[in-house]
Amino acid sequence: MNALSDIVEILKELKPELADKYHVSSIGLFGSIVRDDFTVNSDVDIIVDFSRPVGVEFIDLANLIEDRIGKPVDLVSKNGVKPRYYQEIATEIVYV
């Protein structure tokens, strides 16, 4: 397995918990992990969408994902990404 498929599998296993506890409606990977320039020093870029507004749970969510995948995570909310930047990453997002 490679880093991308390993992380996809972990996120698939986590998805029901993320939906139930953190109201995550979608989760995807982007950045170096999907572009094949991921290194041991890379963080994992993850974009999430929520079924309802969240507050400090966002930090708990990031920490949970980091703990499970064992890599630093750069977690962003789809609603929090500027449209210009979202257009740049939208083509490379791998949804889980």
Stockholm file with secondary structure:
# STOCKHOLM 1.0

chainA/1-96         MNALSDIVEILKELKPELADKYHVSSIGLFGSIVRDDFTVNSDVDIIVDFSRPVGVEFIDLANLIEDRIGKPVDLVSKNGVKPRYYQEIATEIVYV
#=GR chainA/1-96 SS CCHHHHHHHHHHHHHHHHHHHHCEEEEEEETHHHHTCCCTTCCEEEEEEESSCCSTHHHHHHHHHHHHHTSCEEEEEGGGSCHHHHHHHHTTCEEC
#=GC SS_cons        CCHHHHHHHHHHHHHHHHHHHHCEEEEEEETHHHHTCCCTTCCEEEEEEESSCCSTHHHHHHHHHHHHHTSCEEEEEGGGSCHHHHHHHHTTCEEC
//
